[in-house]
Amino acid sequence: MAYIVKSAVRGLIKGMRASEDFFNELDALIKRRCKRAVDRAKGNGRKTLRGVDV
């Protein structure tokens, strides 16, 4: 499952090309960060994610 929108990322990296493995790693990074944020929020007794959790 993809977590990022490739066209939006391409808009950020104008003038550069990105390989498929770049997008795969970016997706994996987003997945890890979200899981860590969820764990942190739960650890603090919250059900709402906040910027500080990232």
mmCIF file of the N, C-alpha and C atoms, coordinates in Angstrom:
data_MODEL
# 
_entry.id   MODEL 
# 
loop_
_atom_site.group_PDB 
_atom_site.id 
_atom_site.type_symbol 
_atom_site.label_atom_id 
_atom_site.label_alt_id 
_atom_site.label_comp_id 
_atom_site.label_asym_id 
_atom_site.label_entity_id 
_atom_site.label_seq_id 
_atom_site.pdbx_PDB_ins_code 
_atom_site.Cartn_x 
_atom_site.Cartn_y 
_atom_site.Cartn_z 
_atom_site.occupancy 
_atom_site.B_iso_or_equiv 
_atom_site.pdbx_formal_charge 
_atom_site.auth_seq_id 
_atom_site.auth_comp_id 
_atom_site.auth_asym_id 
_atom_site.auth_atom_id 
_atom_site.pdbx_PDB_model_num 
ATOM 1   N N  . MET A 1 1  ? 0.846  -1.177 0.000   1.00 0.00 ? 1  MET A N  1 
ATOM 2   C CA . MET A 1 1  ? 0.000  0.000  0.000   1.00 0.00 ? 1  MET A CA 1 
ATOM 3   C C  . MET A 1 1  ? 0.895  1.246  0.000   1.00 0.00 ? 1  MET A C  1 
ATOM 4   N N  . ALA A 1 2  ? 0.623  2.150  -0.874  1.00 0.00 ? 2  ALA A N  1 
ATOM 5   C CA . ALA A 1 2  ? 1.391  3.391  -0.949  1.00 0.00 ? 2  ALA A CA 1 
ATOM 6   C C  . ALA A 1 2  ? 0.795  4.426  0.001   1.00 0.00 ? 2  ALA A C  1 
ATOM 7   N N  . TYR A 1 3  ? 1.679  5.118  0.709   1.00 0.00 ? 3  TYR A N  1 
ATOM 8   C CA . TYR A 1 3  ? 1.250  6.134  1.667   1.00 0.00 ? 3  TYR A CA 1 
ATOM 9   C C  . TYR A 1 3  ? 1.488  7.547  1.158   1.00 0.00 ? 3  TYR A C  1 
ATOM 10  N N  . ILE A 1 4  ? 2.224  7.667  0.077   1.00 0.00 ? 4  ILE A N  1 
ATOM 11  C CA . ILE A 1 4  ? 2.530  8.994  -0.456  1.00 0.00 ? 4  ILE A CA 1 
ATOM 12  C C  . ILE A 1 4  ? 1.923  9.155  -1.842  1.00 0.00 ? 4  ILE A C  1 
ATOM 13  N N  . VAL A 1 5  ? 1.772  10.380 -2.256  1.00 0.00 ? 5  VAL A N  1 
ATOM 14  C CA . VAL A 1 5  ? 1.282  10.696 -3.599  1.00 0.00 ? 5  VAL A CA 1 
ATOM 15  C C  . VAL A 1 5  ? 2.508  11.076 -4.427  1.00 0.00 ? 5  VAL A C  1 
ATOM 16  N N  . LYS A 1 6  ? 2.854  10.206 -5.364  1.00 0.00 ? 6  LYS A N  1 
ATOM 17  C CA . LYS A 1 6  ? 4.078  10.405 -6.138  1.00 0.00 ? 6  LYS A CA 1 
ATOM 18  C C  . LYS A 1 6  ? 4.085  11.729 -6.885  1.00 0.00 ? 6  LYS A C  1 
ATOM 19  N N  . SER A 1 7  ? 2.962  12.126 -7.424  1.00 0.00 ? 7  SER A N  1 
ATOM 20  C CA . SER A 1 7  ? 2.927  13.381 -8.178  1.00 0.00 ? 7  SER A CA 1 
ATOM 21  C C  . SER A 1 7  ? 3.214  14.574 -7.269  1.00 0.00 ? 7  SER A C  1 
ATOM 22  N N  . ALA A 1 8  ? 2.774  14.519 -6.020  1.00 0.00 ? 8  ALA A N  1 
ATOM 23  C CA . ALA A 1 8  ? 3.046  15.607 -5.082  1.00 0.00 ? 8  ALA A CA 1 
ATOM 24  C C  . ALA A 1 8  ? 4.532  15.648 -4.733  1.00 0.00 ? 8  ALA A C  1 
ATOM 25  N N  . VAL A 1 9  ? 5.133  14.472 -4.552  1.00 0.00 ? 9  VAL A N  1 
ATOM 26  C CA . VAL A 1 9  ? 6.567  14.416 -4.265  1.00 0.00 ? 9  VAL A CA 1 
ATOM 27  C C  . VAL A 1 9  ? 7.357  14.924 -5.461  1.00 0.00 ? 9  VAL A C  1 
ATOM 28  N N  . ARG A 1 10 ? 6.957  14.529 -6.649  1.00 0.00 ? 10 ARG A N  1 
ATOM 29  C CA . ARG A 1 10 ? 7.643  15.010 -7.851  1.00 0.00 ? 10 ARG A CA 1 
ATOM 30  C C  . ARG A 1 10 ? 7.578  16.529 -7.949  1.00 0.00 ? 10 ARG A C  1 
ATOM 31  N N  . GLY A 1 11 ? 6.470  17.115 -7.487  1.00 0.00 ? 11 GLY A N  1 
ATOM 32  C CA . GLY A 1 11 ? 6.347  18.563 -7.466  1.00 0.00 ? 11 GLY A CA 1 
ATOM 33  C C  . GLY A 1 11 ? 7.351  19.210 -6.525  1.00 0.00 ? 11 GLY A C  1 
ATOM 34  N N  . LEU A 1 12 ? 7.702  18.500 -5.454  1.00 0.00 ? 12 LEU A N  1 
ATOM 35  C CA . LEU A 1 12 ? 8.679  19.017 -4.489  1.00 0.00 ? 12 LEU A CA 1 
ATOM 36  C C  . LEU A 1 12 ? 10.112 18.909 -4.993  1.00 0.00 ? 12 LEU A C  1 
ATOM 37  N N  . ILE A 1 13 ? 10.359 17.919 -5.838  1.00 0.00 ? 13 ILE A N  1 
ATOM 38  C CA . ILE A 1 13 ? 11.733 17.671 -6.293  1.00 0.00 ? 13 ILE A CA 1 
ATOM 39  C C  . ILE A 1 13 ? 11.924 18.079 -7.752  1.00 0.00 ? 13 ILE A C  1 
ATOM 40  N N  . LYS A 1 14 ? 11.273 19.151 -8.126  1.00 0.00 ? 14 LYS A N  1 
ATOM 41  C CA . LYS A 1 14 ? 11.337 19.635 -9.509  1.00 0.00 ? 14 LYS A CA 1 
ATOM 42  C C  . LYS A 1 14 ? 12.769 19.653 -10.019 1.00 0.00 ? 14 LYS A C  1 
ATOM 43  N N  . GLY A 1 15 ? 12.931 19.209 -11.245 1.00 0.00 ? 15 GLY A N  1 
ATOM 44  C CA . GLY A 1 15 ? 14.251 19.179 -11.864 1.00 0.00 ? 15 GLY A CA 1 
ATOM 45  C C  . GLY A 1 15 ? 15.044 17.922 -11.546 1.00 0.00 ? 15 GLY A C  1 
ATOM 46  N N  . MET A 1 16 ? 14.524 17.095 -10.646 1.00 0.00 ? 16 MET A N  1 
ATOM 47  C CA . MET A 1 16 ? 15.195 15.843 -10.278 1.00 0.00 ? 16 MET A CA 1 
ATOM 48  C C  . MET A 1 16 ? 14.306 14.680 -10.664 1.00 0.00 ? 16 MET A C  1 
ATOM 49  N N  . ARG A 1 17 ? 14.919 13.565 -10.886 1.00 0.00 ? 17 ARG A N  1 
ATOM 50  C CA . ARG A 1 17 ? 14.180 12.331 -11.141 1.00 0.00 ? 17 ARG A CA 1 
ATOM 51  C C  . ARG A 1 17 ? 14.244 11.476 -9.889  1.00 0.00 ? 17 ARG A C  1 
ATOM 52  N N  . ALA A 1 18 ? 13.269 10.622 -9.705  1.00 0.00 ? 18 ALA A N  1 
ATOM 53  C CA . ALA A 1 18 ? 13.242 9.735  -8.540  1.00 0.00 ? 18 ALA A CA 1 
ATOM 54  C C  . ALA A 1 18 ? 12.974 8.310  -9.007  1.00 0.00 ? 18 ALA A C  1 
ATOM 55  N N  . SER A 1 19 ? 13.785 7.396  -8.524  1.00 0.00 ? 19 SER A N  1 
ATOM 56  C CA . SER A 1 19 ? 13.614 5.990  -8.873  1.00 0.00 ? 19 SER A CA 1 
ATOM 57  C C  . SER A 1 19 ? 12.510 5.373  -8.020  1.00 0.00 ? 19 SER A C  1 
ATOM 58  N N  . GLU A 1 20 ? 12.077 4.200  -8.430  1.00 0.00 ? 20 GLU A N  1 
ATOM 59  C CA . GLU A 1 20 ? 11.019 3.505  -7.701  1.00 0.00 ? 20 GLU A CA 1 
ATOM 60  C C  . GLU A 1 20 ? 11.473 3.155  -6.284  1.00 0.00 ? 20 GLU A C  1 
ATOM 61  N N  . ASP A 1 21 ? 12.760 2.818  -6.128  1.00 0.00 ? 21 ASP A N  1 
ATOM 62  C CA . ASP A 1 21 ? 13.223 2.483  -4.777  1.00 0.00 ? 21 ASP A CA 1 
ATOM 63  C C  . ASP A 1 21 ? 13.215 3.711  -3.861  1.00 0.00 ? 21 ASP A C  1 
ATOM 64  N N  . PHE A 1 22 ? 13.364 4.913  -4.418  1.00 0.00 ? 22 PHE A N  1 
ATOM 65  C CA . PHE A 1 22 ? 13.227 6.133  -3.622  1.00 0.00 ? 22 PHE A CA 1 
ATOM 66  C C  . PHE A 1 22 ? 11.823 6.205  -3.031  1.00 0.00 ? 22 PHE A C  1 
ATOM 67  N N  . PHE A 1 23 ? 10.811 5.978  -3.872  1.00 0.00 ? 23 PHE A N  1 
ATOM 68  C CA . PHE A 1 23 ? 9.425  6.027  -3.396  1.00 0.00 ? 23 PHE A CA 1 
ATOM 69  C C  . PHE A 1 23 ? 9.143  4.903  -2.405  1.00 0.00 ? 23 PHE A C  1 
ATOM 70  N N  . ASN A 1 24 ? 9.721  3.734  -2.627  1.00 0.00 ? 24 ASN A N  1 
ATOM 71  C CA . ASN A 1 24 ? 9.538  2.619  -1.684  1.00 0.00 ? 24 ASN A CA 1 
ATOM 72  C C  . ASN A 1 24 ? 10.117 2.964  -0.320  1.00 0.00 ? 24 ASN A C  1 
ATOM 73  N N  . GLU A 1 25 ? 11.309 3.556  -0.299  1.00 0.00 ? 25 GLU A N  1 
ATOM 74  C CA . GLU A 1 25 ? 11.929 3.946  0.963   1.00 0.00 ? 25 GLU A CA 1 
ATOM 75  C C  . GLU A 1 25 ? 11.152 5.064  1.642   1.00 0.00 ? 25 GLU A C  1 
ATOM 76  N N  . LEU A 1 26 ? 10.643 5.991  0.855   1.00 0.00 ? 26 LEU A N  1 
ATOM 77  C CA . LEU A 1 26 ? 9.843  7.082  1.415   1.00 0.00 ? 26 LEU A CA 1 
ATOM 78  C C  . LEU A 1 26 ? 8.562  6.546  2.048   1.00 0.00 ? 26 LEU A C  1 
ATOM 79  N N  . ASP A 1 27 ? 7.912  5.596  1.381   1.00 0.00 ? 27 ASP A N  1 
ATOM 80  C CA . ASP A 1 27 ? 6.729  4.944  1.946   1.00 0.00 ? 27 ASP A CA 1 
ATOM 81  C C  . ASP A 1 27 ? 7.072  4.236  3.259   1.00 0.00 ? 27 ASP A C  1 
ATOM 82  N N  . ALA A 1 28 ? 8.198  3.520  3.275   1.00 0.00 ? 28 ALA A N  1 
ATOM 83  C CA . ALA A 1 28 ? 8.613  2.798  4.488   1.00 0.00 ? 28 ALA A CA 1 
ATOM 84  C C  . ALA A 1 28 ? 8.887  3.779  5.628   1.00 0.00 ? 28 ALA A C  1 
ATOM 85  N N  . LEU A 1 29 ? 9.494  4.916  5.302   1.00 0.00 ? 29 LEU A N  1 
ATOM 86  C CA . LEU A 1 29 ? 9.771  5.934  6.317   1.00 0.00 ? 29 LEU A CA 1 
ATOM 87  C C  . LEU A 1 29 ? 8.476  6.485  6.906   1.00 0.00 ? 29 LEU A C  1 
ATOM 88  N N  . ILE A 1 30 ? 7.514  6.775  6.054   1.00 0.00 ? 30 ILE A N  1 
ATOM 89  C CA . ILE A 1 30 ? 6.220  7.289  6.521   1.00 0.00 ? 30 ILE A CA 1 
ATOM 90  C C  . ILE A 1 30 ? 5.536  6.262  7.423   1.00 0.00 ? 30 ILE A C  1 
ATOM 91  N N  . LYS A 1 31 ? 5.587  5.000  7.023   1.00 0.00 ? 31 LYS A N  1 
ATOM 92  C CA . LYS A 1 31 ? 4.963  3.943  7.817   1.00 0.00 ? 31 LYS A CA 1 
ATOM 93  C C  . LYS A 1 31 ? 5.609  3.850  9.203   1.00 0.00 ? 31 LYS A C  1 
ATOM 94  N N  . ARG A 1 32 ? 6.946  3.887  9.260   1.00 0.00 ? 32 ARG A N  1 
ATOM 95  C CA . ARG A 1 32 ? 7.652  3.812  10.546  1.00 0.00 ? 32 ARG A CA 1 
ATOM 96  C C  . ARG A 1 32 ? 7.331  5.018  11.422  1.00 0.00 ? 32 ARG A C  1 
ATOM 97  N N  . ARG A 1 33 ? 7.344  6.200  10.826  1.00 0.00 ? 33 ARG A N  1 
ATOM 98  C CA . ARG A 1 33 ? 7.070  7.423  11.605  1.00 0.00 ? 33 ARG A CA 1 
ATOM 99  C C  . ARG A 1 33 ? 5.652  7.421  12.154  1.00 0.00 ? 33 ARG A C  1 
ATOM 100 N N  . CYS A 1 34 ? 4.698  6.985  11.358  1.00 0.00 ? 34 CYS A N  1 
ATOM 101 C CA . CYS A 1 34 ? 3.305  6.940  11.826  1.00 0.00 ? 34 CYS A CA 1 
ATOM 102 C C  . CYS A 1 34 ? 3.150  5.942  12.964  1.00 0.00 ? 34 CYS A C  1 
ATOM 103 N N  . LYS A 1 35 ? 3.773  4.777  12.822  1.00 0.00 ? 35 LYS A N  1 
ATOM 104 C CA . LYS A 1 35 ? 3.683  3.773  13.886  1.00 0.00 ? 35 LYS A CA 1 
ATOM 105 C C  . LYS A 1 35 ? 4.296  4.309  15.175  1.00 0.00 ? 35 LYS A C  1 
ATOM 106 N N  . ARG A 1 36 ? 5.437  4.968  15.061  1.00 0.00 ? 36 ARG A N  1 
ATOM 107 C CA . ARG A 1 36 ? 6.090  5.534  16.236  1.00 0.00 ? 36 ARG A CA 1 
ATOM 108 C C  . ARG A 1 36 ? 5.228  6.625  16.871  1.00 0.00 ? 36 ARG A C  1 
ATOM 109 N N  . ALA A 1 37 ? 4.582  7.438  16.050  1.00 0.00 ? 37 ALA A N  1 
ATOM 110 C CA . ALA A 1 37 ? 3.709  8.493  16.568  1.00 0.00 ? 37 ALA A CA 1 
ATOM 111 C C  . ALA A 1 37 ? 2.513  7.892  17.300  1.00 0.00 ? 37 ALA A C  1 
ATOM 112 N N  . VAL A 1 38 ? 1.932  6.857  16.735  1.00 0.00 ? 38 VAL A N  1 
ATOM 113 C CA . VAL A 1 38 ? 0.801  6.185  17.381  1.00 0.00 ? 38 VAL A CA 1 
ATOM 114 C C  . VAL A 1 38 ? 1.234  5.600  18.722  1.00 0.00 ? 38 VAL A C  1 
ATOM 115 N N  . ASP A 1 39 ? 2.373  4.929  18.740  1.00 0.00 ? 39 ASP A N  1 
ATOM 116 C CA . ASP A 1 39 ? 2.869  4.336  19.988  1.00 0.00 ? 39 ASP A CA 1 
ATOM 117 C C  . ASP A 1 39 ? 3.113  5.410  21.048  1.00 0.00 ? 39 ASP A C  1 
ATOM 118 N N  . ARG A 1 40 ? 3.661  6.547  20.638  1.00 0.00 ? 40 ARG A N  1 
ATOM 119 C CA . ARG A 1 40 ? 3.946  7.632  21.578  1.00 0.00 ? 40 ARG A CA 1 
ATOM 120 C C  . ARG A 1 40 ? 2.652  8.218  22.141  1.00 0.00 ? 40 ARG A C  1 
ATOM 121 N N  . ALA A 1 41 ? 1.687  8.442  21.259  1.00 0.00 ? 41 ALA A N  1 
ATOM 122 C CA . ALA A 1 41 ? 0.402  8.998  21.711  1.00 0.00 ? 41 ALA A CA 1 
ATOM 123 C C  . ALA A 1 41 ? -0.293 8.030  22.673  1.00 0.00 ? 41 ALA A C  1 
ATOM 124 N N  . LYS A 1 42 ? -0.310 6.758  22.323  1.00 0.00 ? 42 LYS A N  1 
ATOM 125 C CA . LYS A 1 42 ? -0.925 5.763  23.210  1.00 0.00 ? 42 LYS A CA 1 
ATOM 126 C C  . LYS A 1 42 ? -0.205 5.713  24.544  1.00 0.00 ? 42 LYS A C  1 
ATOM 127 N N  . GLY A 1 43 ? 1.118  5.800  24.498  1.00 0.00 ? 43 GLY A N  1 
ATOM 128 C CA . GLY A 1 43 ? 1.910  5.793  25.730  1.00 0.00 ? 43 GLY A CA 1 
ATOM 129 C C  . GLY A 1 43 ? 1.601  6.970  26.629  1.00 0.00 ? 43 GLY A C  1 
ATOM 130 N N  . ASN A 1 44 ? 1.137  8.052  26.023  1.00 0.00 ? 44 ASN A N  1 
ATOM 131 C CA . ASN A 1 44 ? 0.762  9.238  26.789  1.00 0.00 ? 44 ASN A CA 1 
ATOM 132 C C  . ASN A 1 44 ? -0.736 9.294  27.070  1.00 0.00 ? 44 ASN A C  1 
ATOM 133 N N  . GLY A 1 45 ? -1.436 8.190  26.804  1.00 0.00 ? 45 GLY A N  1 
ATOM 134 C CA . GLY A 1 45 ? -2.856 8.108  27.106  1.00 0.00 ? 45 GLY A CA 1 
ATOM 135 C C  . GLY A 1 45 ? -3.745 8.931  26.189  1.00 0.00 ? 45 GLY A C  1 
ATOM 136 N N  . ARG A 1 46 ? -3.263 9.193  24.966  1.00 0.00 ? 46 ARG A N  1 
ATOM 137 C CA . ARG A 1 46 ? -4.054 9.987  24.015  1.00 0.00 ? 46 ARG A CA 1 
ATOM 138 C C  . ARG A 1 46 ? -4.475 9.140  22.829  1.00 0.00 ? 46 ARG A C  1 
ATOM 139 N N  . LYS A 1 47 ? -5.579 9.532  22.206  1.00 0.00 ? 47 LYS A N  1 
ATOM 140 C CA . LYS A 1 47 ? -6.028 8.921  20.967  1.00 0.00 ? 47 LYS A CA 1 
ATOM 141 C C  . LYS A 1 47 ? -5.866 9.884  19.798  1.00 0.00 ? 47 LYS A C  1 
ATOM 142 N N  . THR A 1 48 ? -5.337 11.058 20.077  1.00 0.00 ? 48 THR A N  1 
ATOM 143 C CA . THR A 1 48 ? -5.127 12.074 19.047  1.00 0.00 ? 48 THR A CA 1 
ATOM 144 C C  . THR A 1 48 ? -3.634 12.244 18.819  1.00 0.00 ? 48 THR A C  1 
ATOM 145 N N  . LEU A 1 49 ? -3.226 12.122 17.561  1.00 0.00 ? 49 LEU A N  1 
ATOM 146 C CA . LEU A 1 49 ? -1.825 12.351 17.214  1.00 0.00 ? 49 LEU A CA 1 
ATOM 147 C C  . LEU A 1 49 ? -1.576 13.853 17.115  1.00 0.00 ? 49 LEU A C  1 
ATOM 148 N N  . ARG A 1 50 ? -0.414 14.266 17.606  1.00 0.00 ? 50 ARG A N  1 
ATOM 149 C CA . ARG A 1 50 ? -0.030 15.673 17.550  1.00 0.00 ? 50 ARG A CA 1 
ATOM 150 C C  . ARG A 1 50 ? 1.335  15.767 16.889  1.00 0.00 ? 50 ARG A C  1 
ATOM 151 N N  . GLY A 1 51 ? 1.692  16.951 16.473  1.00 0.00 ? 51 GLY A N  1 
ATOM 152 C CA . GLY A 1 51 ? 2.976  17.159 15.822  1.00 0.00 ? 51 GLY A CA 1 
ATOM 153 C C  . GLY A 1 51 ? 4.148  16.678 16.663  1.00 0.00 ? 51 GLY A C  1 
ATOM 154 N N  . VAL A 1 52 ? 4.050  16.847 17.938  1.00 0.00 ? 52 VAL A N  1 
ATOM 155 C CA . VAL A 1 52 ? 5.113  16.449 18.842  1.00 0.00 ? 52 VAL A CA 1 
ATOM 156 C C  . VAL A 1 52 ? 5.338  14.932 18.812  1.00 0.00 ? 52 VAL A C  1 
ATOM 157 N N  . ASP A 1 53 ? 4.340  14.168 18.409  1.00 0.00 ? 53 ASP A N  1 
ATOM 158 C CA . ASP A 1 53 ? 4.465  12.704 18.336  1.00 0.00 ? 53 ASP A CA 1 
ATOM 159 C C  . ASP A 1 53 ? 5.339  12.273 17.178  1.00 0.00 ? 53 ASP A C  1 
ATOM 160 N N  . VAL A 1 54 ? 5.455  13.117 16.174  1.00 0.00 ? 54 VAL A N  1 
ATOM 161 C CA . VAL A 1 54 ? 6.272  12.781 15.008  1.00 0.00 ? 54 VAL A CA 1 
ATOM 162 C C  . VAL A 1 54 ? 7.724  12.996 15.359  1.00 0.00 ? 54 VAL A C  1 
# 
